[in-house]
């Protein structure tokens, strides 16, 4: 099963997915969802979870550095 972007009834993209796309982490988010859906156990998906976490952390640090300029 492939996880696909969520589109609201009014055609607007999901806000969380928009933020993840902006951060560059959307595909990693999909990998986590796919793994959990396939294995039915998030503990078996720690590689994907950690990759996603690292991506979000890098984005947050980038945004903080940008604000401090």
Buried (B, 14 or more C-beta within 10 A) or exposed (E): EEBEEEEEEEEEEEEEBEEBBEBEBBEBBBBBBBBBEEEEEEEEBEEBBEBBBEBBEEBEEEEEEEEEE
